[in-house]
Amino acid sequence: MTSEISIAVTLGDDKMPAKIEWKAPGAGIDDLNAAKGLLLGLWDGKAKEALRIDLWTTNMMVDEMNDFFYQSLIGMSQTYQRATNNAELAKELKEFADKFYQKSMDALQNNQ
């Protein structure tokens, strides 16, 4: 069985992502859904290195990017816990995410 996830990126005249859309028919998400950002990480087991695609649209606001990174870090801590069963390091990653989020919110308020 094969499951596919499709990602379509529309570029603006400046070659920056103007629109990101995705769908996953195998998971019941048959229609394209809009996204403002994308963090895709792949592990190359042969080369032993992480490969990444990080994209965000020109209309993604800084507060949305802060939320996106915070939620991504929290998700990584949960995934790390499930994958390694290392509760201590997963907790440290979550604590880092919480501190990161608070500092990002403080920085936003100071820049307003």
C-alpha positions, 0 to 999 in steps of 0.5 A: 500500500502506498499513501501520498501527500501532495504539496503545491507551492505557487511562487509570486513574481519575486520567486517567494511562496505566495501560496502553499496547498496540500492534500493527503487522499490516503488519509481522507484529505482529498481537497487542497488545503491552504497553509501559510508555512511548511517545515518538512524534515527527512532523514537520509539514513545512508548519509546520516543527515537531516534534509529540510524544506522550510517554506512560508508564504509572504502573508505569514505574520510574525506572531503566526511564525512564533506559534508555528515554531512553538507548536512544531517544537512541542510536537517534536518533544512528543515525537521524541518521547514516543520514538525513544522513550526518553522522557527526560530529554523530551521534557527538556525540549518541551521546557525549551519550547515554552521558554522560546515561546515566552521570549518570542511573545516578549519580543513581539510586545517590545517591537510594537 
